[in-house]
Amino acid sequence: MIHDDIAGFAAALPAGRAILGLDLGEKTIGIALSDRLLRTATPVDTIRRKKFTLDAAQLLDLATKREVAGLVMGLPRNMDGTEGPRCQKARAFLRNLLPLTDMPMTFWDERLSTVAAERALLEADTSRKRRAEVIDQVAAAYILQGALDRLAHLKEAAS
């Protein structure tokens, strides 16, 4: 099920399992993974996009191997908050993934995630070549960390 809000997503998550964060691009899908306590996001991999069926199979294989409970997809809104063609592609990707898995899924506003990832890599004095290799997965980690922080806040508010 695709949840429109993070609270519904949180309620659907089984305890003690990780979450995948996704940064969907034209040529790649950056992937990050949370820890089982849902506190920290770590960059994991980048899928070179081919066609949906192959991309989905690779993604779901990783999710199965890592015992993932849910997916958080970055939603690339425009700076004014409106949704353009890139948002439509992200929404379509999850809609197409829906019949293939019963994992809960949600979106997280990813405005400036790639900029933040690039800045972090520059601050770490990462070479240009290495930045190109990992930028998508670092952006996915940035997206996932935002969602994890919100989940932690919801948990605190509930207790």
N, C-alpha and C positions, 0 to 999 in steps of 0.2 A: 504494500500500500504506500502511496505517496502522500505524505503529510504536508499540509500547507504551513503549519506552525511547528516550532521546535518542541512545544509542550506535548503535542500529540505524538510526535516522534519519540520523545523521551518515555512516554507512557507505554509505547509499543515495544521498547527495547528489552530483551531479556538481560538479566543481571550477569555481570562477570564475563562479558564478551566484548571484543574490540569493535570499533567502527572504522570504516574506510571513508576517506575524504577524496573527492575527485575534482580535478581542474580540467575541464573539457576544452580542448583546443581544436583547431582545424586539422592539424597533423599529428597531435599527440594527446594522450590523457595522462596527466600527472596524478600519481596515487600516493596518499599518505595513510598511515595506520595509527590508531590510538592504542594506548595500553589498555589492559582489561579494567582498570579502575576509571577509565575515561577522564584522565587528567592531562595527558601529554600526547601531542601529535608528532609523528616522526615520518619524514620523507622515506618512501619505500621504493618506488619504481616509476617508470614512464613507459606507457604502451604507445608504440608507433601505430597510428590508426591505419587500417586497411579498409575493411568494410564492417558494418555493424555486427554481423553474426560472429566474425572472428574476434572483434574487439570485446564483445559481450562474453564470449567463451573464455577469453583470457582473463577478463576481470572477475568473472564468477568462479573460475578455477582458483585464482588468488584468494578470493573471499572464502572459499571452502577450506583451502589449506590453512588459512589464518584464523578459522572459526569466527568469522565476522558476523556481527549481529545486525548491522544496518549500514546504510550509505548516506553520506552527505555530499551533495553535488553543489559546486560553486555556481551561483546564479549571477552572470555578468551584467548587472543593471547599468544603465547609463548614469552619468554623474548626477543627473536631476531626478533619479529614482525610477525613470520610465524603463520599459522593457523593449529591447530591439531584437533584431534577428538572432543575435548570439544567445539571448535568453530563450527564444523559441527553440533553438537547436538543443540547448541543455534540457529543456522540458521534454522535447521529443525523445531525446536519448533515454531519459528515465521512463517515459511512457512505454517505449519499445522494450525496455528491460523488465518492466512490470510482469509480463506473462512468464518470464524465465526464472523468477525467484519470488520467495515469499518474505524476503527481508524488508523491514520498514525503510523508507527512503524519505529524504527531505532536501530542501534547498537552503543554501546559506549565501547571503549577499557577499559577493566577492569583489566589490569595487576596490580597486587599488591593490589587490592581493599580489599581482605580479610585480608591481612597483615595490611593494614592501619586501618581497622575496629577493628581488634584484638588489635592493639596498642592503639587506642582511648579508647577501653573498659578497657584495663589494666590501662591506665592513670586515668580513672574514678574510679579505684579501684573496678571494678565489680567482683563479685564472679565467680568462674569457672563454676558453674552451670548456673548462669544467662548469662554468656558469651555464653555458648552452646545454650541457648534458643534464643538469639537475634543476634548472629553473622551474619546470612544470611541476615536479614533485615537491619542491620547496613551496611553491604557490599553493599546492594542494594541502600541505601541512599548515600553512597560514590559514586557509579556509577552515580546515578541520579544527584547528586550535580555537578559532572564534566560536564555533559551534560547541566545542567542549566547555569553554569558559561559560557560555550561556547555560548549558546543561547543569554545570556546577552551581550557578547562581539560582536556577530553578529548584535544585535539590535543597540548597540552604534556605530558600524562602519557604519551602514546604515543611521544614523541620522547626 
